[in-house]
Amino acid sequence: MRMESTKHGWQLHRAPLGLKLSISLLVVTLSAGLLASQFLVSQSLHGSDHWTWPSMEQLRLKYAASPLERAILTQMAQYLDKPTEAAPVVAWSQAGGERSTYYEHVAPVLDRRCLRCHGGESTRGDVDLSTWGDLAPLALSRGPAWGDLLRNTHLHLFGISLLLFLAGVLLWCSRWSRWLQLGLPLLAFVALLADIGGWWLSRHFEPAIYLVMSGGLLMTAGLTACLVLVLFDMWRPGPKSSA
Ligand code: HEC
């Protein structure tokens, strides 16, 4: 009985040793790149160097919150006397950043804690928070700056789709079942689109951060599984030579 699929002759476990070695090196290098990307994601979400599991709150702050809310709850939180000072500013930004309520709820906090760096002479980070008009763009927009999101979308779609295609082709040249060979790359492709679609949707519809989380996880899992299966199959002994 032959469990192995031999529908085509392109099977990597039968390839010459040199080719198997170089493909193995490629797979190991890609896996290391994948690992690095997980640290990069973690770092971009909470700003420090150690790895932590991404949380929904971190994703919300990055993809669905206003730049003002993001800053005052993360990087700029250190300038508040106590964390509760952020609450009125956050609530105001979430409620639509109205001019009428700005003077009562927001201006006093910014005056006390922020304007020494973001008003008048000093506009650190090119951010001016002196007036409602200066603040409005930071309070009313959502998610990362448009240009940053566009650049990341471009890089991810071009880079990762090629990686997934390559992993899919390598998996196709293995002895795993057709279901795995087709299913895993397909899953990873759909997950990639969900992840990146989620980045854009979250700006208008906060629950789309769940797409970002699940898409990111499934894409990483799918690609990792492809790479592991390719490597394993390539060095797994064949069925009793070619008898
Ligand atoms: C001691 C100076 C200082 C104080 C006080 C300060 N900031 Fe900042 N802020 C900075 C610097 C420097 C940057 C640029 C940081 C960077 O680009 O990494 C910045 C950047 C920002 C940004 C842009 C963040 C981004 O992602 O580009 C916002 C928004 C901001 N600050 C809001 C605030 C708010 C709100 C307060 C008051 C709670 C505050 N800052 C207090 C120095 C300060």
py3Dmol code that shows the C-alpha trace and the ligand (Angstrom):
import py3Dmol

protein = """\
ATOM      1  CA  MET A   1       0.000   0.000   0.000  1.00  0.00           C
ATOM      2  CA  ARG A   2       1.332   3.452  -0.865  1.00  0.00           C
ATOM      3  CA  MET A   3       0.413   6.210   1.564  1.00  0.00           C
ATOM      4  CA  GLU A   4       2.714   8.612  -0.205  1.00  0.00           C
ATOM      5  CA  SER A   5       1.348  10.833  -2.908  1.00  0.00           C
ATOM      6  CA  THR A   6       3.421  10.460  -6.024  1.00  0.00           C
ATOM      7  CA  LYS A   7       1.195  12.310  -8.464  1.00  0.00           C
ATOM      8  CA  HIS A   8       4.095  14.329  -9.783  1.00  0.00           C
ATOM      9  CA  GLY A   9       7.814  13.888  -9.840  1.00  0.00           C
ATOM     10  CA  TRP A  10       8.725  17.113  -8.033  1.00  0.00           C
ATOM     11  CA  GLN A  11       9.431  15.654  -4.654  1.00  0.00           C
ATOM     12  CA  LEU A  12      12.013  17.347  -2.536  1.00  0.00           C
ATOM     13  CA  HIS A  13      13.008  14.299  -0.539  1.00  0.00           C
ATOM     14  CA  ARG A  14      14.357  12.828  -3.797  1.00  0.00           C
ATOM     15  CA  ALA A  15      16.244  15.986  -4.736  1.00  0.00           C
ATOM     16  CA  PRO A  16      20.070  15.968  -4.849  1.00  0.00           C
ATOM     17  CA  LEU A  17      21.720  16.532  -1.477  1.00  0.00           C
ATOM     18  CA  GLY A  18      23.001  20.012  -2.393  1.00  0.00           C
ATOM     19  CA  LEU A  19      19.542  21.242  -3.292  1.00  0.00           C
ATOM     20  CA  LYS A  20      18.035  19.745  -0.134  1.00  0.00           C
ATOM     21  CA  LEU A  21      20.697  21.469   1.941  1.00  0.00           C
ATOM     22  CA  SER A  22      20.168  24.854   0.369  1.00  0.00           C
ATOM     23  CA  ILE A  23      16.378  24.608   0.681  1.00  0.00           C
ATOM     24  CA  SER A  24      16.802  23.590   4.315  1.00  0.00           C
ATOM     25  CA  LEU A  25      18.997  26.617   4.936  1.00  0.00           C
ATOM     26  CA  LEU A  26      16.391  28.821   3.283  1.00  0.00           C
ATOM     27  CA  VAL A  27      13.646  27.357   5.470  1.00  0.00           C
ATOM     28  CA  VAL A  28      15.703  27.805   8.643  1.00  0.00           C
ATOM     29  CA  THR A  29      16.545  31.406   7.686  1.00  0.00           C
ATOM     30  CA  LEU A  30      12.899  32.178   6.936  1.00  0.00           C
ATOM     31  CA  SER A  31      11.917  30.710  10.297  1.00  0.00           C
ATOM     32  CA  ALA A  32      14.421  32.969  12.043  1.00  0.00           C
ATOM     33  CA  GLY A  33      12.950  35.928  10.110  1.00  0.00           C
ATOM     34  CA  LEU A  34       9.490  34.893  11.240  1.00  0.00           C
ATOM     35  CA  LEU A  35      10.655  34.780  14.840  1.00  0.00           C
ATOM     36  CA  ALA A  36      12.187  38.250  14.508  1.00  0.00           C
ATOM     37  CA  SER A  37       8.921  39.541  13.066  1.00  0.00           C
ATOM     38  CA  GLN A  38       7.106  38.375  16.206  1.00  0.00           C
ATOM     39  CA  PHE A  39       9.443  40.483  18.346  1.00  0.00           C
ATOM     40  CA  LEU A  40       8.927  43.396  15.987  1.00  0.00           C
ATOM     41  CA  VAL A  41       5.136  43.121  16.317  1.00  0.00           C
ATOM     42  CA  SER A  42       5.435  42.956  20.086  1.00  0.00           C
ATOM     43  CA  GLN A  43       7.784  45.946  20.135  1.00  0.00           C
ATOM     44  CA  SER A  44       5.568  48.050  17.874  1.00  0.00           C
ATOM     45  CA  LEU A  45       2.609  47.356  20.164  1.00  0.00           C
ATOM     46  CA  HIS A  46       4.067  48.247  23.535  1.00  0.00           C
ATOM     47  CA  GLY A  47       7.295  50.026  22.721  1.00  0.00           C
ATOM     48  CA  SER A  48       9.735  47.998  24.831  1.00  0.00           C
ATOM     49  CA  ASP A  49      12.265  45.357  23.829  1.00  0.00           C
ATOM     50  CA  HIS A  50      11.009  42.306  25.650  1.00  0.00           C
ATOM     51  CA  TRP A  51       8.481  40.020  24.029  1.00  0.00           C
ATOM     52  CA  THR A  52       4.921  39.937  25.323  1.00  0.00           C
ATOM     53  CA  TRP A  53       1.860  38.296  23.896  1.00  0.00           C
ATOM     54  CA  PRO A  54      -0.092  40.995  21.973  1.00  0.00           C
ATOM     55  CA  SER A  55      -3.221  42.088  23.853  1.00  0.00           C
ATOM     56  CA  MET A  56      -6.502  43.340  22.433  1.00  0.00           C
ATOM     57  CA  GLU A  57      -5.974  46.631  24.281  1.00  0.00           C
ATOM     58  CA  GLN A  58      -2.598  47.125  22.574  1.00  0.00           C
ATOM     59  CA  LEU A  59      -4.184  46.394  19.196  1.00  0.00           C
ATOM     60  CA  ARG A  60      -7.043  48.778  19.956  1.00  0.00           C
ATOM     61  CA  LEU A  61      -4.619  51.558  20.862  1.00  0.00           C
ATOM     62  CA  LYS A  62      -2.578  51.019  17.727  1.00  0.00           C
ATOM     63  CA  TYR A  63      -5.302  50.515  15.117  1.00  0.00           C
ATOM     64  CA  ALA A  64      -8.537  52.002  16.473  1.00  0.00           C
ATOM     65  CA  ALA A  65      -7.664  54.764  18.958  1.00  0.00           C
ATOM     66  CA  SER A  66      -6.941  58.402  18.159  1.00  0.00           C
ATOM     67  CA  PRO A  67      -3.294  59.510  18.197  1.00  0.00           C
ATOM     68  CA  LEU A  68      -4.131  61.687  21.234  1.00  0.00           C
ATOM     69  CA  GLU A  69      -5.581  58.765  23.189  1.00  0.00           C
ATOM     70  CA  ARG A  70      -2.679  56.533  22.166  1.00  0.00           C
ATOM     71  CA  ALA A  71      -0.081  59.080  23.259  1.00  0.00           C
ATOM     72  CA  ILE A  72      -1.660  59.980  26.586  1.00  0.00           C
ATOM     73  CA  LEU A  73      -2.175  56.318  27.543  1.00  0.00           C
ATOM     74  CA  THR A  74       1.278  55.114  26.492  1.00  0.00           C
ATOM     75  CA  GLN A  75       4.379  57.178  25.673  1.00  0.00           C
ATOM     76  CA  MET A  76       3.173  60.439  27.243  1.00  0.00           C
ATOM     77  CA  ALA A  77       1.530  58.869  30.313  1.00  0.00           C
ATOM     78  CA  GLN A  78       4.754  59.487  32.219  1.00  0.00           C
ATOM     79  CA  TYR A  79       4.027  63.239  32.225  1.00  0.00           C
ATOM     80  CA  LEU A  80       0.736  62.867  34.083  1.00  0.00           C
ATOM     81  CA  ASP A  81       0.696  63.129  37.853  1.00  0.00           C
ATOM     82  CA  LYS A  82      -1.609  60.165  38.131  1.00  0.00           C
ATOM     83  CA  PRO A  83      -3.010  57.903  35.411  1.00  0.00           C
ATOM     84  CA  THR A  84      -6.603  59.033  36.159  1.00  0.00           C
ATOM     85  CA  GLU A  85      -5.767  62.440  34.690  1.00  0.00           C
ATOM     86  CA  ALA A  86      -5.945  60.835  31.247  1.00  0.00           C
ATOM     87  CA  ALA A  87      -9.594  59.805  31.638  1.00  0.00           C
ATOM     88  CA  PRO A  88     -11.342  63.085  30.707  1.00  0.00           C
ATOM     89  CA  VAL A  89      -9.065  63.569  27.677  1.00  0.00           C
ATOM     90  CA  VAL A  90      -9.620  60.004  26.490  1.00  0.00           C
ATOM     91  CA  ALA A  91     -13.388  60.210  27.001  1.00  0.00           C
ATOM     92  CA  TRP A  92     -13.497  63.519  25.146  1.00  0.00           C
ATOM     93  CA  SER A  93     -11.544  62.170  22.198  1.00  0.00           C
ATOM     94  CA  GLN A  94     -13.678  59.019  22.021  1.00  0.00           C
ATOM     95  CA  ALA A  95     -16.856  61.091  22.131  1.00  0.00           C
ATOM     96  CA  GLY A  96     -15.832  63.046  19.057  1.00  0.00           C
ATOM     97  CA  GLY A  97     -13.567  65.844  20.335  1.00  0.00           C
ATOM     98  CA  GLU A  98     -16.206  68.593  20.438  1.00  0.00           C
ATOM     99  CA  ARG A  99     -15.047  72.148  20.716  1.00  0.00           C
ATOM    100  CA  SER A 100     -17.779  73.017  23.233  1.00  0.00           C
ATOM    101  CA  THR A 101     -16.497  70.598  25.884  1.00  0.00           C
ATOM    102  CA  TYR A 102     -12.801  71.090  25.143  1.00  0.00           C
ATOM    103  CA  TYR A 103     -12.296  74.086  27.436  1.00  0.00           C
ATOM    104  CA  GLU A 104     -13.875  72.457  30.460  1.00  0.00           C
ATOM    105  CA  HIS A 105     -12.518  68.895  30.265  1.00  0.00           C
ATOM    106  CA  VAL A 106      -9.360  68.929  28.209  1.00  0.00           C
ATOM    107  CA  ALA A 107      -7.607  72.287  28.139  1.00  0.00           C
ATOM    108  CA  PRO A 108      -6.854  72.303  31.919  1.00  0.00           C
ATOM    109  CA  VAL A 109      -5.073  68.918  31.769  1.00  0.00           C
ATOM    110  CA  LEU A 110      -3.074  69.846  28.676  1.00  0.00           C
ATOM    111  CA  ASP A 111      -2.138  73.215  30.185  1.00  0.00           C
ATOM    112  CA  ARG A 112      -0.807  71.582  33.323  1.00  0.00           C
ATOM    113  CA  ARG A 113       0.940  68.564  31.848  1.00  0.00           C
ATOM    114  CA  CYS A 114       1.640  68.951  28.165  1.00  0.00           C
ATOM    115  CA  LEU A 115       2.061  72.508  26.925  1.00  0.00           C
ATOM    116  CA  ARG A 116       5.580  72.988  28.274  1.00  0.00           C
ATOM    117  CA  CYS A 117       6.668  70.656  25.470  1.00  0.00           C
ATOM    118  CA  HIS A 118       3.798  71.041  23.014  1.00  0.00           C
ATOM    119  CA  GLY A 119       2.837  74.698  22.992  1.00  0.00           C
ATOM    120  CA  GLY A 120       4.174  78.104  22.030  1.00  0.00           C
ATOM    121  CA  GLU A 121       7.925  77.998  21.441  1.00  0.00           C
ATOM    122  CA  SER A 122       8.301  74.300  22.101  1.00  0.00           C
ATOM    123  CA  THR A 123       6.640  71.834  19.781  1.00  0.00           C
ATOM    124  CA  ARG A 124       8.476  68.613  20.584  1.00  0.00           C
ATOM    125  CA  GLY A 125       7.946  65.832  18.078  1.00  0.00           C
ATOM    126  CA  ASP A 126       6.391  68.513  15.859  1.00  0.00           C
ATOM    127  CA  VAL A 127       3.226  68.331  17.965  1.00  0.00           C
ATOM    128  CA  ASP A 128       1.395  71.497  19.010  1.00  0.00           C
ATOM    129  CA  LEU A 129      -1.450  71.111  21.491  1.00  0.00           C
ATOM    130  CA  SER A 130      -2.092  74.821  22.257  1.00  0.00           C
ATOM    131  CA  THR A 131      -5.595  75.184  20.841  1.00  0.00           C
ATOM    132  CA  TRP A 132      -8.596  73.079  19.935  1.00  0.00           C
ATOM    133  CA  GLY A 133      -7.733  73.613  16.271  1.00  0.00           C
ATOM    134  CA  ASP A 134      -4.243  72.175  16.807  1.00  0.00           C
ATOM    135  CA  LEU A 135      -5.563  69.246  18.794  1.00  0.00           C
ATOM    136  CA  ALA A 136      -8.543  68.310  16.627  1.00  0.00           C
ATOM    137  CA  PRO A 137      -6.615  66.352  13.959  1.00  0.00           C
ATOM    138  CA  LEU A 138      -4.997  64.227  16.708  1.00  0.00           C
ATOM    139  CA  ALA A 139      -8.273  63.711  18.558  1.00  0.00           C
ATOM    140  CA  LEU A 140     -10.533  63.006  15.604  1.00  0.00           C
ATOM    141  CA  SER A 141      -8.484  60.678  13.417  1.00  0.00           C
ATOM    142  CA  ARG A 142      -8.113  57.003  14.284  1.00  0.00           C
ATOM    143  CA  GLY A 143      -5.318  54.475  14.000  1.00  0.00           C
ATOM    144  CA  PRO A 144      -1.815  55.041  12.587  1.00  0.00           C
ATOM    145  CA  ALA A 145      -1.090  57.900  10.197  1.00  0.00           C
ATOM    146  CA  TRP A 146      -2.457  57.177   6.722  1.00  0.00           C
ATOM    147  CA  GLY A 147       0.977  57.194   5.084  1.00  0.00           C
ATOM    148  CA  ASP A 148       2.421  54.757   7.650  1.00  0.00           C
ATOM    149  CA  LEU A 149      -0.480  52.388   7.201  1.00  0.00           C
ATOM    150  CA  LEU A 150      -0.172  52.553   3.433  1.00  0.00           C
ATOM    151  CA  ARG A 151       3.565  51.861   3.537  1.00  0.00           C
ATOM    152  CA  ASN A 152       3.113  48.912   5.907  1.00  0.00           C
ATOM    153  CA  THR A 153       0.296  47.531   3.794  1.00  0.00           C
ATOM    154  CA  HIS A 154       2.438  47.717   0.679  1.00  0.00           C
ATOM    155  CA  LEU A 155       5.443  46.069   2.353  1.00  0.00           C
ATOM    156  CA  HIS A 156       3.391  43.298   3.956  1.00  0.00           C
ATOM    157  CA  LEU A 157       1.385  42.461   0.852  1.00  0.00           C
ATOM    158  CA  PHE A 158       4.398  42.357  -1.446  1.00  0.00           C
ATOM    159  CA  GLY A 159       6.764  40.642   0.979  1.00  0.00           C
ATOM    160  CA  ILE A 160       4.547  38.144   2.753  1.00  0.00           C
ATOM    161  CA  SER A 161       2.550  37.039  -0.274  1.00  0.00           C
ATOM    162  CA  LEU A 162       5.794  35.969  -1.980  1.00  0.00           C
ATOM    163  CA  LEU A 163       6.868  34.121   1.158  1.00  0.00           C
ATOM    164  CA  LEU A 164       3.550  32.316   1.396  1.00  0.00           C
ATOM    165  CA  PHE A 165       3.708  31.403  -2.279  1.00  0.00           C
ATOM    166  CA  LEU A 166       7.218  30.031  -1.877  1.00  0.00           C
ATOM    167  CA  ALA A 167       6.227  28.040   1.214  1.00  0.00           C
ATOM    168  CA  GLY A 168       3.190  26.741  -0.683  1.00  0.00           C
ATOM    169  CA  VAL A 169       5.297  25.608  -3.658  1.00  0.00           C
ATOM    170  CA  LEU A 170       7.759  23.824  -1.357  1.00  0.00           C
ATOM    171  CA  LEU A 171       4.898  22.141   0.469  1.00  0.00           C
ATOM    172  CA  TRP A 172       3.456  21.073  -2.880  1.00  0.00           C
ATOM    173  CA  CYS A 173       6.692  19.180  -3.512  1.00  0.00           C
ATOM    174  CA  SER A 174       6.293  17.117  -0.351  1.00  0.00           C
ATOM    175  CA  ARG A 175       4.510  13.868   0.464  1.00  0.00           C
ATOM    176  CA  TRP A 176       1.874  15.375   2.757  1.00  0.00           C
ATOM    177  CA  SER A 177      -1.782  15.025   1.815  1.00  0.00           C
ATOM    178  CA  ARG A 178      -3.270  17.322  -0.805  1.00  0.00           C
ATOM    179  CA  TRP A 179      -5.502  18.795   1.896  1.00  0.00           C
ATOM    180  CA  LEU A 180      -2.506  20.067   3.826  1.00  0.00           C
ATOM    181  CA  GLN A 181      -0.665  21.138   0.677  1.00  0.00           C
ATOM    182  CA  LEU A 182      -3.580  23.291  -0.463  1.00  0.00           C
ATOM    183  CA  GLY A 183      -5.215  24.107   2.855  1.00  0.00           C
ATOM    184  CA  LEU A 184      -2.301  25.532   4.804  1.00  0.00           C
ATOM    185  CA  PRO A 185      -1.122  28.103   2.226  1.00  0.00           C
ATOM    186  CA  LEU A 186      -4.737  29.041   1.498  1.00  0.00           C
ATOM    187  CA  LEU A 187      -5.403  29.565   5.210  1.00  0.00           C
ATOM    188  CA  ALA A 188      -2.291  31.705   5.520  1.00  0.00           C
ATOM    189  CA  PHE A 189      -3.250  33.818   2.484  1.00  0.00           C
ATOM    190  CA  VAL A 190      -6.780  34.445   3.732  1.00  0.00           C
ATOM    191  CA  ALA A 191      -5.418  35.249   7.205  1.00  0.00           C
ATOM    192  CA  LEU A 192      -2.932  37.744   5.729  1.00  0.00           C
ATOM    193  CA  LEU A 193      -5.736  39.555   3.921  1.00  0.00           C
ATOM    194  CA  ALA A 194      -7.875  39.528   7.082  1.00  0.00           C
ATOM    195  CA  ASP A 195      -5.011  40.934   9.150  1.00  0.00           C
ATOM    196  CA  ILE A 196      -4.277  43.801   6.785  1.00  0.00           C
ATOM    197  CA  GLY A 197      -7.952  44.419   5.989  1.00  0.00           C
ATOM    198  CA  GLY A 198      -8.430  44.627   9.765  1.00  0.00           C
ATOM    199  CA  TRP A 199      -5.818  47.416  10.046  1.00  0.00           C
ATOM    200  CA  TRP A 200      -7.908  49.592   7.733  1.00  0.00           C
ATOM    201  CA  LEU A 201     -11.339  48.579   9.017  1.00  0.00           C
ATOM    202  CA  SER A 202     -10.392  49.230  12.654  1.00  0.00           C
ATOM    203  CA  ARG A 203     -10.145  52.945  11.920  1.00  0.00           C
ATOM    204  CA  HIS A 204     -13.895  53.024  11.316  1.00  0.00           C
ATOM    205  CA  PHE A 205     -15.119  49.963  13.186  1.00  0.00           C
ATOM    206  CA  GLU A 206     -13.306  49.054  16.385  1.00  0.00           C
ATOM    207  CA  PRO A 207     -14.304  45.346  16.562  1.00  0.00           C
ATOM    208  CA  ALA A 208     -12.182  44.785  13.438  1.00  0.00           C
ATOM    209  CA  ILE A 209      -9.181  44.559  15.785  1.00  0.00           C
ATOM    210  CA  TYR A 210     -10.308  40.938  16.288  1.00  0.00           C
ATOM    211  CA  LEU A 211      -9.619  40.404  12.573  1.00  0.00           C
ATOM    212  CA  VAL A 212      -6.134  41.802  13.099  1.00  0.00           C
ATOM    213  CA  MET A 213      -5.483  39.481  16.050  1.00  0.00           C
ATOM    214  CA  SER A 214      -6.901  36.309  14.498  1.00  0.00           C
ATOM    215  CA  GLY A 215      -5.507  37.046  11.029  1.00  0.00           C
ATOM    216  CA  GLY A 216      -2.032  37.701  12.407  1.00  0.00           C
ATOM    217  CA  LEU A 217      -2.055  34.544  14.520  1.00  0.00           C
ATOM    218  CA  LEU A 218      -3.396  32.267  11.789  1.00  0.00           C
ATOM    219  CA  MET A 219      -1.035  33.650   9.178  1.00  0.00           C
ATOM    220  CA  THR A 220       1.969  33.072  11.438  1.00  0.00           C
ATOM    221  CA  ALA A 221       0.732  29.620  12.419  1.00  0.00           C
ATOM    222  CA  GLY A 222       0.027  28.648   8.795  1.00  0.00           C
ATOM    223  CA  LEU A 223       3.417  29.773   7.549  1.00  0.00           C
ATOM    224  CA  THR A 224       5.231  28.139  10.476  1.00  0.00           C
ATOM    225  CA  ALA A 225       3.388  24.876   9.854  1.00  0.00           C
ATOM    226  CA  CYS A 226       4.291  24.968   6.126  1.00  0.00           C
ATOM    227  CA  LEU A 227       7.970  25.496   6.900  1.00  0.00           C
ATOM    228  CA  VAL A 228       8.121  22.788   9.564  1.00  0.00           C
ATOM    229  CA  LEU A 229       6.308  20.269   7.354  1.00  0.00           C
ATOM    230  CA  VAL A 230       8.570  21.000   4.376  1.00  0.00           C
ATOM    231  CA  LEU A 231      11.707  20.515   6.435  1.00  0.00           C
ATOM    232  CA  PHE A 232      10.425  17.383   8.115  1.00  0.00           C
ATOM    233  CA  ASP A 233       9.311  15.794   4.848  1.00  0.00           C
ATOM    234  CA  MET A 234      12.547  16.562   3.044  1.00  0.00           C
ATOM    235  CA  TRP A 235      14.663  14.586   5.520  1.00  0.00           C
ATOM    236  CA  ARG A 236      12.114  11.914   6.405  1.00  0.00           C
ATOM    237  CA  PRO A 237      13.268   8.587   4.921  1.00  0.00           C
ATOM    238  CA  GLY A 238      11.213   7.438   1.918  1.00  0.00           C
ATOM    239  CA  PRO A 239       9.172   4.233   1.884  1.00  0.00           C
ATOM    240  CA  LYS A 240      11.575   1.278   1.473  1.00  0.00           C
ATOM    241  CA  SER A 241      13.746   2.802  -1.303  1.00  0.00           C
ATOM    242  CA  SER A 242      12.149   2.778  -4.757  1.00  0.00           C
ATOM    243  CA  ALA A 243      11.247  -0.882  -4.860  1.00  0.00           C
TER     244      ALA A 243
END
"""
ligand_1 = """\
43
HEC
C 8.952 66.679 28.522
C 8.397 66.950 27.246
C 7.024 66.387 26.904
C 5.866 66.456 27.646
C 5.646 67.071 29.010
C 4.834 65.849 26.809
N 5.366 65.427 25.630
Fe 4.323 64.615 24.067
N 6.070 64.371 23.043
C 7.321 64.750 23.488
C 8.301 64.335 22.502
C 9.811 64.550 22.608
C 7.576 63.707 21.463
C 8.140 63.051 20.207
C 8.359 61.609 20.579
C 8.700 60.750 19.466
O 8.521 61.119 18.308
O 9.132 59.621 19.774
C 6.174 63.760 21.824
C 5.161 63.263 21.035
C 3.812 63.419 21.314
C 2.745 63.055 20.412
C 2.910 62.427 19.035
C 3.047 60.958 19.241
C 3.253 60.210 17.950
O 2.922 59.018 17.946
O 3.766 60.775 16.973
C 1.579 63.339 21.044
C 0.165 63.139 20.499
C 1.929 63.876 22.346
N 3.288 63.909 22.467
C 1.000 64.253 23.291
C 1.350 64.658 24.553
C 0.377 64.889 25.610
C -1.136 64.726 25.464
C 1.091 65.316 26.708
C 0.553 65.663 28.068
C -0.059 64.605 28.802
C 2.498 65.305 26.343
N 2.610 64.914 25.050
C 3.517 65.708 27.191
C 7.625 65.422 24.653
C 6.710 65.703 25.645
"""
view = py3Dmol.view(width=600, height=400)
view.addModel(protein, "pdb")
view.setStyle({"model": 0}, {"cartoon": {"style": "trace"}})
view.addModel(ligand_1, "xyz")
view.setStyle({"model": 1}, {"stick": {}})
view.zoomTo()
view.show()
